[in-house]
């Protein structure tokens, strides 16, 4: 079995910062606004979108089409200590992220977006970023440090196998959590019935 090639992220993806909108009220909620925004709080640690209603607003300036997310873009928060990554998969063309995200756009001939996002959530990536974060009140990761991240690059078939296993592991954890909650609810109701007799 051939070992995986090791590459730096800049060899397989572009990295750009999310959009910076001018003005204090630039992203003020507007239910008739033409744009939507994904915020860091909208993502789980496992790289899943946790809301069905994205923040809606009307920007006070004309935005280039390149600012909007494309299918397969990987969103990586650059502030704080959370290490999550989400593959944009919504059928919408009017969604933005702010400057608290890096948009990682993979070269899909070399790496799948799901594999890249999976690796960005691993302990190895977390250690890389932890050593390089700067700031006291709010810690940030520089674009250079994202570009220099080293990662293994197996072939696309093996990448798919890894991400399929990861998806199953995430689903197992979700089901285990749901089962624990159902057990706790059942036990509580049983005890209430017992003391009400």
Secondary structure, 3 states (H helix, E strand, C coil): CCCCEEEEHHHCEEEEECECCCCCCCCCECCCCCEEEECHHHECCCCCECCCCCEEECCCCCCCHHHCCCCCCEEEECECCCCCEEECCCCCCCEEEECCEEEEEECCCCCCHHHHHHHHCCHHHHHHHHHHCECCCCCECCHHHHHCCEEEECCHHHHHHHHHHHHHHHHHHHHHHHHHHHHHHHHHHHHHHHHHC
